[in-house]
């Protein structure tokens, strides 16, 4: 991975710092493309965990460019971290709509291999849906590479502060900061108050994790995640217990790191 301005090793997770969000996003896309090209075991697909929000936008743009230059997604399976609940999958604010807009409809991914939790289910079906999601991940042999953004309050996926390290895919209530940060995707400003999310335990089972942190608004959270205690108060801090995590940041997000 080229273009890194520097690698900060003062923390138990090294941080690759890039001059700009564009360079950091291009590096993240390069790691994902590498994973797709790596020949998984014969007959196995490359299994990617995907994220939504503003952070991965330029990563997906770069992956679409890679596809147009010849990178095929025909042997790729994807699992998204989360989906709002309740929400119709066709709602423009749903994460499925986000993924179709920014990636799925622009590459040769097979429709039946793009998985997100189903946000349209009634309360009574949610539990079974979450268990089925975990089983689907296991049936695919687990996730090879999980892309993550960082919530401003330290969440990963929708595992809000207070989430247990051994949590699994489940329905969660969204915190006020999360509702505020995500309101832009809902014209009427009405963000669903809940979501179905992979748990922290689920995320930590990925064989490798790529955490991308961009922008000054994440600088304090990144510093707390790396320099503070490993705790439920900042769920992203549990990533420090994983053997294969790469943290990519732009200069603005790394500004509070020593
Ligand atoms: C949402 C998503 C997270 C994402 C976070 C940060 O809560 N569920 O996966 O990391 O927002 O979003 P952004 O990248 O827009 O800052």
Boltz pocket constraint, residues with backbone or C-beta under 6 A from the ligand:
constraints:
  - pocket:
      binder: B
      contacts: [[A, 51], [A, 52], [A, 53], [A, 54], [A, 55], [A, 56], [A, 81], [A, 82], [A, 148], [A, 149], [A, 150], [A, 151], [A, 152], [A, 155], [A, 156], [A, 157], [A, 158], [A, 178], [A, 181], [A, 182]]
      max_distance: 6.0
